[in-house]
């Protein structure tokens, strides 16, 4: 999950742990800053810890966003789509 707040902060869950940080936006560019997360270990479901590492890495490497309702895509410039979230 991922929720951006209007005050420039965000928060979410990567499967087991929660994360938060701040962001800034200029046009379609996004800068993720101050990413922090809890450090619990989860046994399951299988692969959840690998998934978390990938989500947090992709989130911190995101430089561009696009919204195609109900989807939010975070990308590394125009080179690679990193994460896609669906509006709840």
C-alpha positions in Angstrom: 0.0 0.0 0.0 1.0 3.6 -0.5 -0.6 6.8 0.6 0.6 10.3 -0.3 -0.6 13.1 1.9 -0.9 16.7 0.7 1.6 17.9 3.4 4.5 16.2 1.5 4.6 13.0 3.4 3.7 9.4 2.5 3.2 6.1 4.3 2.4 2.5 3.5 3.2 -1.2 3.9 5.5 -3.3 1.8 3.9 -6.6 2.9 5.2 -7.0 6.5 6.8 -3.7 7.6 5.4 -0.2 7.4 7.3 2.7 5.8 7.1 6.4 5.7 8.9 9.4 4.3 8.6 12.7 2.5 8.3 13.6 -1.1 8.3 16.6 -3.5 6.7 16.9 -6.9 7.5 19.1 -9.9 5.4 18.4 -12.9 5.6 14.6 -13.4 8.9 14.3 -11.5 8.9 13.0 -7.9 11.7 13.0 -5.4 11.4 10.5 -2.5 13.2 11.6 0.7 13.7 10.5 4.3 12.5 6.9 3.7 12.2 5.0 7.0 10.7 1.7 7.8 10.1 -0.7 10.7 12.5 -3.7 10.8 10.3 -6.7 11.7 11.0 -10.1 10.2 8.1 -12.0 8.8 8.1 -15.8 8.1 5.3 -15.7 5.6 4.0 -15.7 3.1 7.0 -17.1 1.3 9.0 -14.3 -0.4 7.5 -11.4 1.6 11.0 -10.2 2.8 12.4 -10.2 -0.7 9.3 -8.4 -1.9 9.8 -5.7 0.8 13.4 -5.1 -0.2 12.3 -4.6 -3.8 9.4 -2.3 -3.0 11.6 -0.1 -0.7 14.4 0.0 -3.3 12.0 0.8 -6.1 10.3 3.5 -4.1 13.5 5.2 -3.2 14.7 5.0 -6.9 11.5 6.5 -8.3 11.9 9.7 -10.2 8.7 10.0 -12.3 5.0 9.3 -11.7 2.0 8.9 -13.9 -1.7 8.6 -13.0 -4.0 6.6 -15.2 -7.0 6.3 -12.9 -7.3 4.0 -11.0 -3.5 3.3 -11.3 -0.4 5.2 -10.1 2.8 4.2 -11.7 6.3 5.1 -10.3 9.2 4.9 -12.8 12.9 5.5 -13.0 12.7 8.4 -15.5 11.2 7.0 -18.7 13.5 4.0 -18.7 11.8 1.5 -16.4 8.4 1.2 -14.6 9.2 0.3 -11.0 5.9 0.1 -9.1 2.2 0.2 -10.0 -0.5 0.8 -7.3 -4.2 0.5 -7.8 -6.6 3.0 -6.1 -8.6 1.4 -3.3 
